[in-house]
Amino acid sequence: MNRLRGVTFAAGAVMGLLLLSGCAGDQGDDRGGSVDPTGTWGDTADTTAPSLVIEDGGDLTGTDGCNQLTGTWTVDESDHVQFHNVASTRMACEGVDTWLEGLSQATVADDTMTVLDQDGSEIGTLERED
């Protein structure tokens, strides 16, 4: 009987986690809000300038002007783009402002993405290229 109770508890815990994860929005899903962040932000031809490529389906790639970035994204109900699991190379680049490395979320207004850090403070902006 104790074994059956343990299996029932484990199944309930898994179901609860699945239900809670559904509240976070689907990876790359913009149904949480009305903005569509997909596209290229910043000048990808300039390897010393920050840029992001936000792909349909939830992946993102980019550079802070020195290091390469990769991760995923979602849009929440308040139209904030949330960046998840962003990883970066760690090259030492003298004289390069690597502000984009601190991205946590962003807002989009027309063709401007305002990038925010974990505290919600603005750390920079990127213009839509396509």
URKAHU-V839337 format. One record per pair of residues at least 12 apart in sequence whose ideal C-beta (glycine too) atoms are under 10 Angstrom apart, sorted by the first residue. I is the first residue (numbers start at 1). J is the second residue. D is the distance in whole Angstrom. If there is no record, write none. Layout:
i:I j:J d:D
i:I j:J d:D
//
This chain:
i:23 j:76 d:10
i:23 j:77 d:10
i:24 j:74 d:7
i:24 j:76 d:8
i:24 j:82 d:8
i:24 j:84 d:9
i:25 j:58 d:10
i:25 j:73 d:10
i:25 j:74 d:4
i:25 j:75 d:7
i:25 j:76 d:6
i:25 j:77 d:8
i:25 j:82 d:8
i:26 j:57 d:10
i:26 j:58 d:8
i:26 j:74 d:7
i:26 j:75 d:10
i:27 j:57 d:8
i:27 j:58 d:4
i:27 j:59 d:8
i:27 j:72 d:5
i:27 j:73 d:8
i:27 j:74 d:6
i:27 j:84 d:8
i:27 j:85 d:10
i:28 j:54 d:8
i:28 j:55 d:7
i:28 j:56 d:6
i:28 j:57 d:5
i:28 j:58 d:2
i:28 j:59 d:7
i:28 j:60 d:9
i:28 j:72 d:7
i:28 j:73 d:6
i:28 j:74 d:7
i:28 j:75 d:9
i:29 j:56 d:10
i:29 j:57 d:9
i:29 j:58 d:7
i:29 j:73 d:9
i:29 j:74 d:6
i:29 j:75 d:7
i:30 j:56 d:9
i:30 j:58 d:10
i:30 j:73 d:9
i:30 j:74 d:8
i:30 j:75 d:4
i:30 j:76 d:10
i:30 j:79 d:9
i:30 j:81 d:9
i:31 j:74 d:10
i:31 j:75 d:8
i:31 j:77 d:9
i:32 j:74 d:7
i:32 j:75 d:5
i:32 j:76 d:5
i:32 j:77 d:5
i:32 j:78 d:8
i:32 j:79 d:8
i:32 j:80 d:9
i:32 j:81 d:10
i:32 j:82 d:9
i:33 j:74 d:9
i:33 j:75 d:4
i:33 j:76 d:6
i:33 j:77 d:6
i:33 j:78 d:7
i:33 j:79 d:4
i:33 j:80 d:7
i:33 j:81 d:8
i:33 j:107 d:10
i:33 j:108 d:9
i:34 j:75 d:8
i:34 j:77 d:10
i:34 j:79 d:6
i:34 j:108 d:10
i:35 j:75 d:6
i:35 j:79 d:5
i:35 j:80 d:9
i:35 j:81 d:7
i:35 j:106 d:9
i:35 j:107 d:8
i:35 j:108 d:5
i:35 j:109 d:9
i:35 j:113 d:9
i:36 j:54 d:9
i:36 j:56 d:9
i:36 j:75 d:8
i:36 j:81 d:10
i:36 j:108 d:8
i:37 j:52 d:9
i:37 j:54 d:5
i:37 j:60 d:9
i:37 j:73 d:7
i:37 j:74 d:10
i:37 j:75 d:7
i:37 j:79 d:10
i:37 j:80 d:10
i:37 j:81 d:5
i:37 j:106 d:7
i:37 j:107 d:10
i:37 j:108 d:5
i:37 j:113 d:7
i:37 j:128 d:9
i:38 j:53 d:9
i:38 j:54 d:5
i:38 j:55 d:6
i:38 j:56 d:5
i:38 j:57 d:9
i:38 j:58 d:10
i:38 j:60 d:10
i:38 j:73 d:9
i:38 j:128 d:10
i:38 j:130 d:9
i:39 j:52 d:9
i:39 j:53 d:8
i:39 j:54 d:6
i:39 j:55 d:9
i:39 j:56 d:9
i:39 j:108 d:10
i:39 j:111 d:9
i:39 j:113 d:9
i:39 j:128 d:6
i:39 j:129 d:7
i:39 j:130 d:5
i:40 j:52 d:8
i:40 j:53 d:5
i:40 j:54 d:8
i:40 j:55 d:10
i:40 j:62 d:9
i:40 j:126 d:9
i:40 j:127 d:10
i:40 j:128 d:7
i:40 j:129 d:4
i:40 j:130 d:5
i:41 j:53 d:8
i:41 j:54 d:7
i:41 j:60 d:10
i:41 j:62 d:8
i:41 j:100 d:10
i:41 j:106 d:9
i:41 j:108 d:9
i:41 j:111 d:9
i:41 j:112 d:9
i:41 j:113 d:5
i:41 j:115 d:9
i:41 j:125 d:9
i:41 j:126 d:4
i:41 j:127 d:7
i:41 j:128 d:6
i:41 j:129 d:7
i:41 j:130 d:9
i:42 j:62 d:8
i:42 j:63 d:8
i:42 j:65 d:9
i:42 j:100 d:8
i:42 j:113 d:9
i:42 j:124 d:10
i:42 j:125 d:9
i:42 j:126 d:4
i:42 j:127 d:7
i:42 j:128 d:9
i:42 j:129 d:7
i:43 j:126 d:9
i:43 j:127 d:8
i:43 j:129 d:7
i:44 j:61 d:10
i:44 j:62 d:8
i:44 j:63 d:8
i:44 j:129 d:7
i:44 j:130 d:10
i:45 j:129 d:9
i:46 j:63 d:9
i:46 j:65 d:8
i:47 j:63 d:7
i:47 j:65 d:8
i:47 j:66 d:9
i:48 j:63 d:9
i:48 j:64 d:10
i:48 j:65 d:5
i:48 j:66 d:8
i:48 j:93 d:9
i:48 j:95 d:9
i:48 j:96 d:7
i:48 j:97 d:10
i:49 j:63 d:8
i:49 j:64 d:9
i:49 j:65 d:5
i:49 j:96 d:9
i:49 j:97 d:10
i:49 j:100 d:10
i:49 j:126 d:9
i:50 j:62 d:7
i:50 j:63 d:7
i:50 j:64 d:5
i:50 j:65 d:5
i:50 j:66 d:9
i:50 j:69 d:9
i:50 j:96 d:9
i:50 j:97 d:8
i:50 j:98 d:8
i:50 j:99 d:7
i:50 j:100 d:4
i:50 j:101 d:9
i:50 j:103 d:9
i:50 j:115 d:9
i:50 j:124 d:7
i:50 j:125 d:10
i:50 j:126 d:7
i:51 j:63 d:6
i:51 j:64 d:9
i:51 j:65 d:8
i:51 j:69 d:9
i:51 j:100 d:8
i:51 j:126 d:7
i:51 j:127 d:10
i:51 j:129 d:8
i:52 j:64 d:10
i:52 j:69 d:7
i:52 j:71 d:10
i:52 j:73 d:9
i:52 j:81 d:10
i:52 j:83 d:9
i:52 j:100 d:7
i:52 j:103 d:8
i:52 j:106 d:9
i:52 j:113 d:8
i:52 j:115 d:8
i:52 j:126 d:6
i:52 j:129 d:10
i:53 j:69 d:10
i:53 j:129 d:9
i:53 j:130 d:9
i:54 j:71 d:10
i:54 j:72 d:10
i:54 j:73 d:6
i:54 j:81 d:8
i:54 j:83 d:9
i:54 j:106 d:9
i:54 j:108 d:10
i:54 j:113 d:9
i:54 j:128 d:10
i:55 j:72 d:10
i:55 j:73 d:9
i:57 j:72 d:9
i:57 j:73 d:10
i:58 j:71 d:9
i:58 j:72 d:5
i:58 j:73 d:6
i:58 j:74 d:7
i:58 j:84 d:9
i:59 j:71 d:8
i:59 j:72 d:6
i:59 j:73 d:8
i:60 j:72 d:7
i:60 j:73 d:5
i:60 j:81 d:9
i:60 j:83 d:7
i:60 j:84 d:9
i:60 j:85 d:10
i:60 j:86 d:8
i:60 j:103 d:9
i:62 j:86 d:9
i:62 j:88 d:9
i:62 j:100 d:7
i:62 j:101 d:10
i:62 j:103 d:9
i:62 j:126 d:9
i:63 j:88 d:9
i:63 j:89 d:9
i:63 j:96 d:10
i:63 j:98 d:9
i:63 j:100 d:8
i:63 j:101 d:10
i:64 j:88 d:7
i:64 j:89 d:10
i:64 j:91 d:10
i:64 j:93 d:9
i:64 j:96 d:8
i:64 j:97 d:8
i:64 j:98 d:4
i:64 j:99 d:7
i:64 j:100 d:4
i:64 j:101 d:5
i:64 j:102 d:9
i:64 j:103 d:9
i:64 j:124 d:10
i:65 j:93 d:7
i:65 j:95 d:10
i:65 j:96 d:5
i:65 j:97 d:7
i:65 j:98 d:7
i:65 j:99 d:9
i:65 j:100 d:7
i:65 j:101 d:9
i:66 j:88 d:9
i:66 j:89 d:8
i:66 j:90 d:10
i:66 j:91 d:6
i:66 j:92 d:8
i:66 j:93 d:3
i:66 j:94 d:9
i:66 j:95 d:9
i:66 j:96 d:4
i:66 j:97 d:9
i:66 j:98 d:6
i:66 j:100 d:10
i:66 j:101 d:9
i:67 j:87 d:10
i:67 j:88 d:5
i:67 j:89 d:4
i:67 j:90 d:7
i:67 j:91 d:6
i:67 j:92 d:10
i:67 j:93 d:7
i:67 j:96 d:9
i:67 j:98 d:6
i:67 j:100 d:9
i:67 j:101 d:6
i:68 j:87 d:9
i:68 j:88 d:7
i:68 j:89 d:5
i:68 j:91 d:9
i:69 j:83 d:9
i:69 j:86 d:6
i:69 j:87 d:7
i:69 j:88 d:5
i:69 j:89 d:8
i:69 j:98 d:10
i:69 j:100 d:7
i:69 j:101 d:7
i:69 j:103 d:8
i:70 j:85 d:9
i:70 j:86 d:7
i:70 j:87 d:6
i:70 j:88 d:8
i:70 j:89 d:9
i:71 j:83 d:6
i:71 j:84 d:6
i:71 j:85 d:5
i:71 j:86 d:3
i:71 j:87 d:6
i:71 j:88 d:9
i:71 j:103 d:9
i:72 j:84 d:5
i:72 j:85 d:6
i:72 j:86 d:8
i:73 j:85 d:10
i:73 j:86 d:9
i:73 j:103 d:10
i:73 j:105 d:9
i:73 j:106 d:9
i:74 j:105 d:10
i:75 j:105 d:10
i:75 j:106 d:10
i:75 j:108 d:9
i:76 j:105 d:8
i:78 j:105 d:10
i:78 j:107 d:9
i:79 j:107 d:7
i:79 j:108 d:7
i:79 j:109 d:10
i:80 j:104 d:10
i:80 j:105 d:5
i:80 j:106 d:7
i:80 j:107 d:6
i:80 j:108 d:9
i:80 j:116 d:8
i:80 j:120 d:9
i:81 j:103 d:9
i:81 j:104 d:10
i:81 j:105 d:6
i:81 j:106 d:4
i:81 j:107 d:7
i:81 j:108 d:7
i:81 j:113 d:7
i:81 j:114 d:10
i:81 j:115 d:9
i:81 j:116 d:9
i:82 j:104 d:8
i:82 j:105 d:5
i:82 j:106 d:8
i:83 j:103 d:5
i:83 j:104 d:6
i:83 j:105 d:6
i:83 j:106 d:7
i:83 j:115 d:9
i:83 j:116 d:10
i:84 j:104 d:9
i:84 j:105 d:10
i:86 j:100 d:10
i:86 j:101 d:8
i:86 j:102 d:10
i:86 j:103 d:6
i:86 j:104 d:8
i:88 j:100 d:9
i:88 j:101 d:5
i:88 j:102 d:10
i:88 j:103 d:10
i:89 j:101 d:10
i:97 j:123 d:10
i:97 j:124 d:9
i:99 j:115 d:8
i:99 j:117 d:9
i:99 j:122 d:10
i:99 j:123 d:5
i:99 j:124 d:5
i:100 j:115 d:7
i:100 j:123 d:8
i:100 j:124 d:6
i:100 j:126 d:8
i:101 j:117 d:10
i:101 j:123 d:9
i:102 j:115 d:8
i:102 j:116 d:9
i:102 j:117 d:5
i:102 j:118 d:7
i:102 j:119 d:10
i:102 j:121 d:9
i:102 j:123 d:5
i:102 j:124 d:9
i:103 j:115 d:5
i:103 j:116 d:8
i:103 j:117 d:7
i:103 j:118 d:9
i:103 j:123 d:7
i:103 j:124 d:9
i:103 j:126 d:10
i:104 j:116 d:6
i:104 j:117 d:5
i:104 j:118 d:4
i:104 j:119 d:8
i:104 j:120 d:8
i:104 j:121 d:10
i:104 j:123 d:9
i:105 j:117 d:8
i:105 j:118 d:8
i:105 j:120 d:7
i:106 j:122 d:10
i:106 j:123 d:10
i:106 j:124 d:10
i:106 j:125 d:9
i:106 j:126 d:8
i:107 j:122 d:9
i:107 j:125 d:10
i:108 j:126 d:10
i:108 j:128 d:8
i:109 j:125 d:10
i:110 j:127 d:10
i:110 j:128 d:8
i:111 j:126 d:9
i:111 j:127 d:6
i:111 j:128 d:4
i:111 j:129 d:9
i:111 j:130 d:10
i:112 j:125 d:6
i:112 j:126 d:7
i:112 j:127 d:6
i:112 j:128 d:7
i:113 j:125 d:7
i:113 j:126 d:5
i:113 j:127 d:8
i:113 j:128 d:7
i:114 j:126 d:8
//
